[in-house]
Amino acid sequence: MGELEGDQYRYFRYESVEAALIDKTKVSDDGLEIDGKNMPWEGPVHFYHLAKRIVIYVGDEPKVIGAIEEIFGSEFAGNSVN
């Protein structure tokens, strides 16, 4: 777990880019399911990927989203993805 602007986020560091990409494919576009299992998020969810890392942020604080997107780019799954 990490923290930005007082909000927590989860990050996962993988052994390889390929391993991260495999897990990335398990996330539904809206982020509400991972590997076919419903996820009980406590708010809006956002998923980001860069190389060997995946970040999950549950929240809607623009400063946090902006800080994550500066490094990881746009989310690949979550509430903002159509």
C-alpha positions, 0 to 999 in steps of 0.5 A: 500500500502507498499513500498520496494526498492522504488517500491509499492506493495498492500497487503490485510489482511483478517479476516481469512485464509479461506477468503484469500483462497476464494479470492486466487481462484479468481485470474487467473494463469497469474494474468491478471484476478480477478473474471473473470475481466481483470485487467489493470496492469501497468507491470508484476504482481506477487501474493503471499499468506501467511495465512491471507494475499495476496500481489500483486506486479506489477514490475520486480525488483529482490530485491523486488521480493526476499524480498517478497518471503523470507516471502511469498514464491513463487508467486501463480499467475502472470507472472512467473507462467506457 
